[in-house]
Amino acid sequence: MGLFDAFRKDEVTGTKVLVGQLGSGLGTKFDEHLASDLRVYKRFYPAASGATFTSVAELRGAVGHGYDILHLFCNVGDGGVVTDSSGDRIAGTELLKAAVDSGVKLLWIGNDNLQEAYEAGFRTKGLKMNVVLTLRRLGSNTSLFLDNLLTKMAAGETLSQAWTAAQPTGKSVQPDLPHTISRLGRGSVILR
């Protein structure tokens, strides 16, 4: 990083958003959450799109399309691995690396998964990307939290500032906030 890179604003305009799920394609258990979160994203990013992937190969292909925000619904199993119905697999670290390589600024797993599964397979240390891993979604509260977060970013706050304001650390956890593991490896980004 050069001297002038420290002063460069990390702002994305025309943010590309994909809200997707890995499932069988017909009536997956994440349909309601996907629709709810996609509605929120469309409020701020009208071109946001939704997709259902029937295979890990389709998911890998979508990750490579240069989205700025990738909001996914998938089951993370033992060892931090995501598996499709045919048995094809992708490790969490492989998914994260593919996302970083394609320029994703925020990867959010939007459904409940076990902390042990995330810890086993989603190594975020040193990644130049923001990662949010949901432990407990708490129903529609995640969509409300997401709306609050995006409202702050639309007003020009960085992701880090918006996250801190929406979910302050060090204070008592509000019962209506989703439980997440977050790593803001690119918290200075503004996504408009």
Buried (B, 14 or more C-beta within 10 A) or exposed (E): EEEEEEEEEBEBEEBBBBBBBBBEEEEBEBBEBBEBBBBBBBBBBEEBBBBBBBBBEBBBEBBEEEBBBBBBBBBBBEEBBBBBEEEBEBBBBBBBBBBBEBBBBBBBBBBBBBEEBBEBBBBBEEBEBBBBBBBBBBEEBBBBBBBBBBBBBBEEBBBBBBBBEBBEEEEEEEEEBBBBBBBBBBBBBBBB
